[in-house]
Amino acid sequence: MILEVAILNVKVHQTLDFEAAFRVASAIIASMSGYRRHELRRSLEAENQYLLLVEWDTLEDHTVGFRGSAEYQEWRKLLHHFYDPFPTVEHYEAIS
């Protein structure tokens, strides 16, 4: 299992619109092959910052399957205009 981690800095005064769009976008990512689960958390210290955690079966399920899909284009249209700056996405694996 791979954990995708992104810190999302949403433009000031757009958090409610972002959260509404994310609810729609959640159905998109949840439908993808290799997807396991995700969660979005809002920062207590910075009201416009969020932490996105997504579990995938493999790295390629995210980087090739999802990002290379038509569904990703819809995800992008729904969410990417909210970010400033654009987030860095990193991937982690469990250590046994």
N, C-alpha and C positions, 0 to 999 in steps of 0.2 A: 504494500500500500504506500502511496506517495501522498504527502500533504502539501498542497499549494497554499502559500501564505502571501497575502497582499495587504499593505496598509493603504487605505483609500482616503485621500484628503479631498473632501467634497467642497466645492465653492461655497463661500459663506452665504447664508440665507437660502440655500437650495437643498437643505437636508431633508425636509419633508417630501419634496418632489423626488429626490433620490431614493428615499425609502419606498415610496409608492412604485417607482420604476423597478426597483430591485425585487419587489414582490412579484411583479410580472416576469422579470428576467429569471427568477428562481425556477420557474417551470421549464424554461429553456435548458438551463444547465442540468437540471434533474433528469431530463430525457436523454442525455448523451450516454453513449456506450462507455463503460469503464467508470462512470460516476458512481460514487458511494454515498456521499452526504456532504452538506455544507452548512456553515453558519456564518452569520454576519453579526458582529458586535460593535456597539458604539462606545467610543472612549468616554470615560468620566471626566477626564482632564481637558480634552479638546473636543467641543461639541460637534465639530464638523469632521472628525476623524473616525474611521471605521476600520475594523480588522476583518478581513474575509479569509476564512479557512475552508478549503475544499479538499475532500479525500477522493483520490482516483486510484484505480487498480494499478495503472502504470503511468510513467511520465509521458509516454507517447499518447495515451488517452487524452491528456490535456493539450500537449504542445502540437500534436499532429491532428488527432481526431476532432477535438473541440475547436481549436483555433483555425483549422482548415475547413470548417463546415459552414454551410449556409446559416445554420442556427447561430453561429458565432457572430455573423454579420448583424443579425437582429439584436443579439446581446449588446454588441458594440453601439448600435444606434440608440438603444435604450439607456445605456449607462456612461459611455466614455466622455460625453460632453460635460459631465458633472465634475470631473477630476481636475485638480490643479494643485500640484503638478501631476502628470500621469504616473500611476503607481509602478513601482518595481515589484515584480512577481518572483518569488523564490520557491523552490521545491525541497522538501525534506523527506528523509526516509528514517524509519525506526532503527535503533541500534539494539540488538538483542543482548 
